């Protein structure tokens, strides 16, 4: 059984950009936009990169402290105002292989985020104030 609801999985499959928050070695937060994909077989979010992914701050941060938060959201309408999204908190596993086969130009290194907490909004109705927040195993 997936940690994500069917609505969350459907949404994840339509999006390609999110924001990854990491904790720096100095304890300060760091947020960057990144491409991602939902891996249904692993029930996890996978983040990979181009041109020296393993040399980037986000990579060093995750090696130092694997706690991350990842947000995917969008605004499908401004009239009426309609927002939707998912926040995923968990641990990022650093993988030294697996990223390159995901597409041309990707480095071999990648992250796999397994959720420990998921909060979603606006996926099941236009009322984005109703959230589905839960801790997951």
VMD Tcl script that builds the backbone (N, CA, C; Angstrom):
set m [mol new atoms 411]
animate dup $m
set s [atomselect $m all]
$s set {name element resname resid chain x y z} {
  {N N UNK 1 A 0.837 -1.181 0.000}
  {CA C UNK 1 A 0.000 0.000 0.000}
  {C C UNK 1 A 0.885 1.249 0.000}
  {N N UNK 2 A 0.514 2.210 -0.786}
  {CA C UNK 2 A 1.291 3.434 -0.920}
  {C C UNK 2 A 1.090 4.370 0.268}
  {N N UNK 3 A 2.121 5.141 0.582}
  {CA C UNK 3 A 2.009 6.196 1.584}
  {C C UNK 3 A 1.173 7.356 1.047}
  {N N UNK 4 A 1.072 7.451 -0.283}
  {CA C UNK 4 A 0.341 8.524 -0.943}
  {C C UNK 4 A -1.071 8.073 -1.302}
  {N N UNK 5 A -2.014 9.021 -1.297}
  {CA C UNK 5 A -3.372 8.722 -1.754}
  {C C UNK 5 A -3.377 8.650 -3.281}
  {N N UNK 6 A -4.438 8.112 -3.843}
  {CA C UNK 6 A -4.563 8.061 -5.301}
  {C C UNK 6 A -4.519 9.467 -5.905}
  {N N UNK 7 A -5.181 10.425 -5.256}
  {CA C UNK 7 A -5.182 11.814 -5.754}
  {C C UNK 7 A -3.777 12.403 -5.718}
  {N N UNK 8 A -3.016 12.113 -4.678}
  {CA C UNK 8 A -1.645 12.620 -4.576}
  {C C UNK 8 A -0.754 12.004 -5.653}
  {N N UNK 9 A -0.895 10.706 -5.885}
  {CA C UNK 9 A -0.104 10.053 -6.931}
  {C C UNK 9 A -0.436 10.635 -8.299}
  {N N UNK 10 A -1.712 10.820 -8.580}
  {CA C UNK 10 A -2.113 11.407 -9.862}
  {C C UNK 10 A -1.505 12.788 -10.038}
  {N N UNK 11 A -1.528 13.591 -8.980}
  {CA C UNK 11 A -0.949 14.933 -9.041}
  {C C UNK 11 A 0.561 14.869 -9.251}
  {N N UNK 12 A 1.251 14.033 -8.487}
  {CA C UNK 12 A 2.706 13.901 -8.634}
  {C C UNK 12 A 3.097 13.536 -10.059}
  {N N UNK 13 A 2.293 12.715 -10.703}
  {CA C UNK 13 A 2.604 12.282 -12.066}
  {C C UNK 13 A 2.425 13.394 -13.095}
  {N N UNK 14 A 1.722 14.468 -12.737}
  {CA C UNK 14 A 1.505 15.576 -13.687}
  {C C UNK 14 A 2.498 16.716 -13.503}
  {N N UNK 15 A 3.287 16.680 -12.438}
  {CA C UNK 15 A 4.190 17.773 -12.121}
  {C C UNK 15 A 5.640 17.358 -12.358}
  {N N UNK 16 A 6.499 18.328 -12.632}
  {CA C UNK 16 A 7.909 18.031 -12.882}
  {C C UNK 16 A 8.867 18.872 -12.055}
  {N N UNK 17 A 8.377 19.914 -11.393}
  {CA C UNK 17 A 9.243 20.822 -10.658}
  {C C UNK 17 A 8.743 20.979 -9.228}
  {N N UNK 18 A 9.666 20.927 -8.282}
  {CA C UNK 18 A 9.340 21.145 -6.881}
  {C C UNK 18 A 10.468 21.900 -6.219}
  {N N UNK 19 A 10.311 22.156 -4.921}
  {CA C UNK 19 A 11.337 22.861 -4.168}
  {C C UNK 19 A 11.820 21.966 -3.033}
  {N N UNK 20 A 13.120 21.741 -3.017}
  {CA C UNK 20 A 13.751 20.886 -2.022}
  {C C UNK 20 A 14.382 21.738 -0.936}
  {N N UNK 21 A 14.012 21.492 0.317}
  {CA C UNK 21 A 14.614 22.176 1.460}
  {C C UNK 21 A 15.542 21.200 2.172}
  {N N UNK 22 A 16.779 21.639 2.385}
  {CA C UNK 22 A 17.772 20.847 3.091}
  {C C UNK 22 A 18.276 21.650 4.291}
  {N N UNK 23 A 19.046 20.973 5.138}
  {CA C UNK 23 A 19.658 21.621 6.292}
  {C C UNK 23 A 21.159 21.679 6.050}
  {N N UNK 24 A 21.714 22.890 6.030}
  {CA C UNK 24 A 23.140 23.053 5.797}
  {C C UNK 24 A 23.970 22.629 6.996}
  {N N UNK 25 A 25.251 22.459 6.798}
  {CA C UNK 25 A 26.150 22.064 7.883}
  {C C UNK 25 A 26.189 23.115 8.996}
  {N N UNK 26 A 25.796 24.357 8.668}
  {CA C UNK 26 A 25.725 25.417 9.674}
  {C C UNK 26 A 24.355 25.485 10.345}
  {N N UNK 27 A 23.461 24.537 10.000}
  {CA C UNK 27 A 22.127 24.490 10.586}
  {C C UNK 27 A 21.106 25.365 9.885}
  {N N UNK 28 A 21.521 26.104 8.861}
  {CA C UNK 28 A 20.622 26.999 8.143}
  {C C UNK 28 A 19.869 26.250 7.035}
  {N N UNK 29 A 18.615 26.614 6.795}
  {CA C UNK 29 A 17.866 25.982 5.708}
  {C C UNK 29 A 18.347 26.467 4.344}
  {N N UNK 30 A 18.146 25.626 3.361}
  {CA C UNK 30 A 18.524 25.934 1.977}
  {C C UNK 30 A 17.424 25.360 1.093}
  {N N UNK 31 A 16.847 26.184 0.226}
  {CA C UNK 31 A 15.753 25.742 -0.641}
  {C C UNK 31 A 16.125 25.997 -2.091}
  {N N UNK 32 A 15.931 24.977 -2.944}
  {CA C UNK 32 A 16.222 25.111 -4.366}
  {C C UNK 32 A 15.148 24.408 -5.191}
  {N N UNK 33 A 14.835 24.967 -6.367}
  {CA C UNK 33 A 13.926 24.265 -7.276}
  {C C UNK 33 A 14.669 23.102 -7.931}
  {N N UNK 34 A 13.989 21.972 -8.041}
  {CA C UNK 34 A 14.592 20.779 -8.651}
  {C C UNK 34 A 13.534 20.012 -9.444}
  {N N UNK 35 A 14.003 19.310 -10.461}
  {CA C UNK 35 A 13.145 18.366 -11.161}
  {C C UNK 35 A 13.040 17.093 -10.341}
  {N N UNK 36 A 11.952 16.352 -10.533}
  {CA C UNK 36 A 11.736 15.131 -9.768}
  {C C UNK 36 A 10.853 14.181 -10.564}
  {N N UNK 37 A 10.731 12.985 -10.026}
  {CA C UNK 37 A 9.728 12.049 -10.516}
  {C C UNK 37 A 9.249 11.209 -9.351}
  {N N UNK 38 A 8.011 10.730 -9.450}
  {CA C UNK 38 A 7.481 9.793 -8.474}
  {C C UNK 38 A 7.783 8.391 -8.985}
  {N N UNK 39 A 8.486 7.589 -8.189}
  {CA C UNK 39 A 8.798 6.206 -8.537}
  {C C UNK 39 A 7.784 5.318 -7.827}
  {N N UNK 40 A 6.832 4.807 -8.577}
  {CA C UNK 40 A 5.752 4.010 -8.003}
  {C C UNK 40 A 6.270 2.703 -7.398}
  {N N UNK 41 A 7.270 2.097 -8.002}
  {CA C UNK 41 A 7.814 0.843 -7.474}
  {C C UNK 41 A 8.461 1.032 -6.108}
  {N N UNK 42 A 9.085 2.180 -5.890}
  {CA C UNK 42 A 9.740 2.480 -4.612}
  {C C UNK 42 A 8.843 3.290 -3.675}
  {N N UNK 43 A 7.707 3.776 -4.182}
  {CA C UNK 43 A 6.810 4.664 -3.450}
  {C C UNK 43 A 7.614 5.824 -2.853}
  {N N UNK 44 A 8.384 6.459 -3.721}
  {CA C UNK 44 A 9.306 7.503 -3.276}
  {C C UNK 44 A 9.451 8.578 -4.349}
  {N N UNK 45 A 9.934 9.726 -3.915}
  {CA C UNK 45 A 10.266 10.823 -4.812}
  {C C UNK 45 A 11.740 10.697 -5.155}
  {N N UNK 46 A 12.069 10.824 -6.432}
  {CA C UNK 46 A 13.463 10.758 -6.861}
  {C C UNK 46 A 13.872 12.084 -7.477}
  {N N UNK 47 A 15.027 12.572 -7.027}
  {CA C UNK 47 A 15.571 13.843 -7.501}
  {C C UNK 47 A 16.947 13.566 -8.070}
  {N N UNK 48 A 17.167 14.033 -9.262}
  {CA C UNK 48 A 18.464 13.850 -9.918}
  {C C UNK 48 A 18.887 15.195 -10.494}
  {N N UNK 49 A 20.074 15.240 -11.088}
  {CA C UNK 49 A 20.535 16.514 -11.612}
  {C C UNK 49 A 21.542 16.370 -12.728}
  {N N UNK 50 A 21.917 17.501 -13.287}
  {CA C UNK 50 A 22.872 17.615 -14.392}
  {C C UNK 50 A 24.150 18.271 -13.901}
  {N N UNK 51 A 25.198 18.125 -14.669}
  {CA C UNK 51 A 26.412 18.950 -14.554}
  {C C UNK 51 A 26.964 19.058 -13.137}
  {N N UNK 52 A 27.354 17.945 -12.571}
  {CA C UNK 52 A 27.985 17.992 -11.257}
  {C C UNK 52 A 27.021 17.965 -10.091}
  {N N UNK 53 A 25.956 17.196 -10.182}
  {CA C UNK 53 A 24.951 17.081 -9.117}
  {C C UNK 53 A 25.616 16.821 -7.759}
  {N N UNK 54 A 26.608 15.933 -7.718}
  {CA C UNK 54 A 27.264 15.563 -6.459}
  {C C UNK 54 A 28.168 16.676 -5.916}
  {N N UNK 55 A 28.351 17.745 -6.673}
  {CA C UNK 55 A 29.176 18.860 -6.205}
  {C C UNK 55 A 28.329 20.027 -5.684}
  {N N UNK 56 A 27.030 19.899 -5.765}
  {CA C UNK 56 A 26.126 20.992 -5.384}
  {C C UNK 56 A 25.884 21.027 -3.874}
  {N N UNK 57 A 25.470 22.187 -3.391}
  {CA C UNK 57 A 25.191 22.371 -1.967}
  {C C UNK 57 A 24.113 21.416 -1.480}
  {N N UNK 58 A 23.065 21.235 -2.247}
  {CA C UNK 58 A 21.987 20.350 -1.803}
  {C C UNK 58 A 22.500 18.933 -1.572}
  {N N UNK 59 A 23.432 18.484 -2.390}
  {CA C UNK 59 A 24.006 17.151 -2.242}
  {C C UNK 59 A 24.844 17.075 -0.959}
  {N N UNK 60 A 25.687 18.076 -0.756}
  {CA C UNK 60 A 26.501 18.117 0.468}
  {C C UNK 60 A 25.616 18.183 1.710}
  {N N UNK 61 A 24.544 18.964 1.624}
  {CA C UNK 61 A 23.622 19.072 2.759}
  {C C UNK 61 A 23.005 17.718 3.100}
  {N N UNK 62 A 22.536 17.003 2.102}
  {CA C UNK 62 A 21.874 15.710 2.341}
  {C C UNK 62 A 22.861 14.669 2.870}
  {N N UNK 63 A 24.096 14.717 2.383}
  {CA C UNK 63 A 25.120 13.807 2.920}
  {C C UNK 63 A 25.334 14.097 4.408}
  {N N UNK 64 A 25.343 15.376 4.766}
  {CA C UNK 64 A 25.555 15.792 6.159}
  {C C UNK 64 A 24.338 15.510 7.028}
  {N N UNK 65 A 23.130 15.779 6.521}
  {CA C UNK 65 A 21.883 15.625 7.282}
  {C C UNK 65 A 20.780 15.237 6.297}
  {N N UNK 66 A 20.300 13.995 6.334}
  {CA C UNK 66 A 19.346 13.526 5.327}
  {C C UNK 66 A 17.912 14.046 5.488}
  {N N UNK 67 A 17.641 14.825 6.536}
  {CA C UNK 67 A 16.286 15.351 6.712}
  {C C UNK 67 A 15.984 16.401 5.639}
  {N N UNK 68 A 14.855 16.227 4.963}
  {CA C UNK 68 A 14.467 17.153 3.903}
  {C C UNK 68 A 12.967 17.423 3.957}
  {N N UNK 69 A 12.574 18.486 3.297}
  {CA C UNK 69 A 11.176 18.757 2.990}
  {C C UNK 69 A 11.124 19.054 1.494}
  {N N UNK 70 A 10.056 18.596 0.861}
  {CA C UNK 70 A 9.913 18.778 -0.579}
  {C C UNK 70 A 8.492 19.234 -0.860}
  {N N UNK 71 A 8.351 20.341 -1.582}
  {CA C UNK 71 A 7.034 20.906 -1.888}
  {C C UNK 71 A 6.837 20.955 -3.393}
  {N N UNK 72 A 5.688 20.454 -3.822}
  {CA C UNK 72 A 5.240 20.549 -5.212}
  {C C UNK 72 A 3.902 21.275 -5.150}
  {N N UNK 73 A 3.761 22.373 -5.875}
  {CA C UNK 73 A 2.488 23.088 -5.860}
  {C C UNK 73 A 2.301 23.837 -7.164}
  {N N UNK 74 A 1.077 24.247 -7.413}
  {CA C UNK 74 A 0.794 25.062 -8.586}
  {C C UNK 74 A -0.493 25.836 -8.363}
  {N N UNK 75 A -0.770 26.737 -9.283}
  {CA C UNK 75 A -1.966 27.569 -9.255}
  {C C UNK 75 A -2.732 27.307 -10.559}
  {N N UNK 76 A -3.667 26.344 -10.547}
  {CA C UNK 76 A -4.373 26.044 -11.791}
  {C C UNK 76 A -5.343 27.138 -12.245}
  {N N UNK 77 A -5.730 28.046 -11.326}
  {CA C UNK 77 A -6.632 29.131 -11.695}
  {C C UNK 77 A -6.417 30.318 -10.761}
  {N N UNK 78 A -6.494 31.525 -11.330}
  {CA C UNK 78 A -6.466 32.720 -10.495}
  {C C UNK 78 A -7.860 33.323 -10.330}
  {N N UNK 79 A -8.812 32.855 -11.134}
  {CA C UNK 79 A -10.186 33.336 -11.043}
  {C C UNK 79 A -11.145 32.185 -11.318}
  {N N UNK 80 A -11.600 31.501 -10.291}
  {CA C UNK 80 A -11.367 31.780 -8.879}
  {C C UNK 80 A -9.978 31.299 -8.447}
  {N N UNK 81 A -9.492 31.907 -7.363}
  {CA C UNK 81 A -8.191 31.533 -6.837}
  {C C UNK 81 A -8.222 30.061 -6.439}
  {N N UNK 82 A -7.353 29.278 -7.052}
  {CA C UNK 82 A -7.307 27.838 -6.799}
  {C C UNK 82 A -5.851 27.410 -6.727}
  {N N UNK 83 A -5.465 26.844 -5.599}
  {CA C UNK 83 A -4.104 26.338 -5.429}
  {C C UNK 83 A -4.182 24.880 -4.995}
  {N N UNK 84 A -3.103 24.163 -5.257}
  {CA C UNK 84 A -3.034 22.760 -4.841}
  {C C UNK 84 A -1.568 22.386 -4.672}
  {N N UNK 85 A -1.334 21.361 -3.882}
  {CA C UNK 85 A 0.042 20.949 -3.700}
  {C C UNK 85 A 0.219 19.860 -2.667}
  {N N UNK 86 A 1.480 19.480 -2.497}
  {CA C UNK 86 A 1.880 18.451 -1.541}
  {C C UNK 86 A 3.190 18.878 -0.889}
  {N N UNK 87 A 3.261 18.721 0.416}
  {CA C UNK 87 A 4.521 18.842 1.139}
  {C C UNK 87 A 4.883 17.452 1.645}
  {N N UNK 88 A 6.118 17.049 1.381}
  {CA C UNK 88 A 6.605 15.739 1.796}
  {C C UNK 88 A 7.819 15.968 2.689}
  {N N UNK 89 A 7.762 15.466 3.890}
  {CA C UNK 89 A 8.919 15.512 4.790}
  {C C UNK 89 A 9.441 14.090 4.944}
  {N N UNK 90 A 10.744 13.955 5.031}
  {CA C UNK 90 A 11.300 12.627 5.210}
  {C C UNK 90 A 12.813 12.634 5.168}
  {N N UNK 91 A 13.353 11.471 4.883}
  {CA C UNK 91 A 14.790 11.270 4.789}
  {C C UNK 91 A 15.153 11.073 3.322}
  {N N UNK 92 A 16.205 11.744 2.889}
  {CA C UNK 92 A 16.698 11.568 1.521}
  {C C UNK 92 A 17.844 10.564 1.548}
  {N N UNK 93 A 17.688 9.513 0.796}
  {CA C UNK 93 A 18.750 8.524 0.641}
  {C C UNK 93 A 19.607 8.954 -0.539}
  {N N UNK 94 A 20.933 8.994 -0.349}
  {CA C UNK 94 A 21.845 9.342 -1.428}
  {C C UNK 94 A 22.204 8.067 -2.172}
  {N N UNK 95 A 21.942 8.048 -3.467}
  {CA C UNK 95 A 22.292 6.911 -4.315}
  {C C UNK 95 A 23.379 7.362 -5.285}
  {N N UNK 96 A 24.422 6.589 -5.424}
  {CA C UNK 96 A 25.523 6.959 -6.312}
  {C C UNK 96 A 25.295 6.485 -7.739}
  {N N UNK 97 A 24.266 5.682 -7.954}
  {CA C UNK 97 A 23.905 5.243 -9.298}
  {C C UNK 97 A 22.399 5.311 -9.444}
  {N N UNK 98 A 21.957 5.296 -10.689}
  {CA C UNK 98 A 20.525 5.267 -10.958}
  {C C UNK 98 A 19.984 6.510 -11.616}
  {N N UNK 99 A 20.678 7.630 -11.502}
  {CA C UNK 99 A 20.175 8.876 -12.069}
  {C C UNK 99 A 20.334 8.980 -13.568}
  {N N UNK 100 A 21.441 8.482 -14.101}
  {CA C UNK 100 A 21.740 8.633 -15.530}
  {C C UNK 100 A 20.695 8.000 -16.440}
  {N N UNK 101 A 20.175 6.796 -16.136}
  {CA C UNK 101 A 19.180 6.196 -17.040}
  {C C UNK 101 A 17.851 6.939 -17.101}
  {N N UNK 102 A 17.644 7.923 -16.217}
  {CA C UNK 102 A 16.365 8.626 -16.176}
  {C C UNK 102 A 16.197 9.631 -17.306}
  {N N UNK 103 A 17.277 9.924 -18.018}
  {CA C UNK 103 A 17.167 10.841 -19.140}
  {C C UNK 103 A 18.522 11.326 -19.600}
  {N N UNK 104 A 18.598 11.864 -20.807}
  {CA C UNK 104 A 19.873 12.348 -21.351}
  {C C UNK 104 A 20.456 13.463 -20.492}
  {N N UNK 105 A 21.749 13.362 -20.216}
  {CA C UNK 105 A 22.452 14.418 -19.510}
  {C C UNK 105 A 22.398 14.334 -17.995}
  {N N UNK 106 A 21.654 13.390 -17.445}
  {CA C UNK 106 A 21.581 13.286 -15.991}
  {C C UNK 106 A 22.830 12.613 -15.439}
  {N N UNK 107 A 23.281 13.092 -14.287}
  {CA C UNK 107 A 24.406 12.487 -13.578}
  {C C UNK 107 A 23.948 11.171 -12.939}
  {N N UNK 108 A 24.888 10.289 -12.597}
  {CA C UNK 108 A 24.502 9.010 -11.995}
  {C C UNK 108 A 23.935 9.155 -10.582}
  {N N UNK 109 A 24.387 10.169 -9.820}
  {CA C UNK 109 A 23.920 10.336 -8.445}
  {C C UNK 109 A 22.480 10.851 -8.415}
  {N N UNK 110 A 21.777 10.475 -7.357}
  {CA C UNK 110 A 20.402 10.946 -7.173}
  {C C UNK 110 A 19.991 10.780 -5.716}
  {N N UNK 111 A 18.862 11.403 -5.358}
  {CA C UNK 111 A 18.253 11.240 -4.039}
  {C C UNK 111 A 16.967 10.447 -4.191}
  {N N UNK 112 A 16.664 9.672 -3.182}
  {CA C UNK 112 A 15.360 9.015 -3.084}
  {C C UNK 112 A 14.763 9.408 -1.736}
  {N N UNK 113 A 13.633 10.090 -1.774}
  {CA C UNK 113 A 12.975 10.563 -0.556}
  {C C UNK 113 A 11.804 9.645 -0.233}
  {N N UNK 114 A 11.875 9.067 0.955}
  {CA C UNK 114 A 10.773 8.257 1.477}
  {C C UNK 114 A 10.046 9.123 2.512}
  {N N UNK 115 A 8.745 9.290 2.345}
  {CA C UNK 115 A 8.025 10.209 3.224}
  {C C UNK 115 A 7.837 9.671 4.642}
  {N N UNK 116 A 7.907 10.591 5.604}
  {CA C UNK 116 A 7.499 10.294 6.977}
  {C C UNK 116 A 6.265 11.131 7.342}
  {N N UNK 117 A 6.073 12.226 6.618}
  {CA C UNK 117 A 4.889 13.081 6.809}
  {C C UNK 117 A 4.495 13.655 5.460}
  {N N UNK 118 A 3.194 13.637 5.194}
  {CA C UNK 118 A 2.648 14.162 3.936}
  {C C UNK 118 A 1.493 15.092 4.264}
  {N N UNK 119 A 1.511 16.265 3.656}
  {CA C UNK 119 A 0.390 17.196 3.746}
  {C C UNK 119 A 0.030 17.593 2.320}
  {N N UNK 120 A -1.239 17.440 1.966}
  {CA C UNK 120 A -1.682 17.855 0.629}
  {C C UNK 120 A -2.910 18.745 0.757}
  {N N UNK 121 A -3.125 19.575 -0.259}
  {CA C UNK 121 A -4.257 20.493 -0.263}
  {C C UNK 121 A -4.715 20.724 -1.692}
  {N N UNK 122 A -6.023 20.952 -1.842}
  {CA C UNK 122 A -6.587 21.301 -3.134}
  {C C UNK 122 A -6.600 20.189 -4.168}
  {N N UNK 123 A -6.343 18.956 -3.791}
  {CA C UNK 123 A -6.293 17.873 -4.774}
  {C C UNK 123 A -7.650 17.190 -4.962}
  {N N UNK 124 A -8.445 17.170 -3.918}
  {CA C UNK 124 A -9.741 16.501 -3.998}
  {C C UNK 124 A -10.903 17.462 -4.157}
  {N N UNK 125 A -10.645 18.745 -3.977}
  {CA C UNK 125 A -11.712 19.740 -4.126}
  {C C UNK 125 A -11.081 21.096 -4.396}
  {N N UNK 126 A -11.895 22.042 -4.739}
  {CA C UNK 126 A -11.413 23.405 -4.974}
  {C C UNK 126 A -11.119 24.123 -3.659}
  {N N UNK 127 A -11.562 23.538 -2.537}
  {CA C UNK 127 A -11.335 24.156 -1.236}
  {C C UNK 127 A -9.935 23.813 -0.751}
  {N N UNK 128 A -8.978 24.687 -1.072}
  {CA C UNK 128 A -7.585 24.429 -0.728}
  {C C UNK 128 A -7.306 24.590 0.759}
  {N N UNK 129 A -8.290 25.090 1.520}
  {CA C UNK 129 A -8.076 25.205 2.962}
  {C C UNK 129 A -8.225 23.866 3.668}
  {N N UNK 130 A -8.828 22.893 2.998}
  {CA C UNK 130 A -8.945 21.559 3.582}
  {C C UNK 130 A -7.685 20.772 3.255}
  {N N UNK 131 A -6.961 20.428 4.305}
  {CA C UNK 131 A -5.708 19.706 4.120}
  {C C UNK 131 A -5.866 18.251 4.527}
  {N N UNK 132 A -5.070 17.412 3.899}
  {CA C UNK 132 A -4.944 16.009 4.265}
  {C C UNK 132 A -3.531 15.850 4.799}
  {N N UNK 133 A -3.363 15.922 6.127}
  {CA C UNK 133 A -2.040 15.846 6.742}
  {C C UNK 133 A -1.955 14.588 7.591}
  {N N UNK 134 A -0.843 13.853 7.438}
  {CA C UNK 134 A -0.688 12.620 8.187}
  {C C UNK 134 A 0.767 12.206 8.246}
  {N N UNK 135 A 1.106 11.494 9.306}
  {CA C UNK 135 A 2.404 10.832 9.398}
  {C C UNK 135 A 2.259 9.451 8.761}
  {N N UNK 136 A 3.316 9.013 8.099}
  {CA C UNK 136 A 3.294 7.710 7.436}
  {C C UNK 136 A 4.502 6.905 7.891}
  {N N UNK 137 A 4.360 5.594 7.809}
  {CA C UNK 137 A 5.452 4.716 8.254}
  {C C UNK 137 A 6.581 4.711 7.264}
}
mol reanalyze $m
mol bondsrecalc $m
mol representation Tube
mol addrep $m
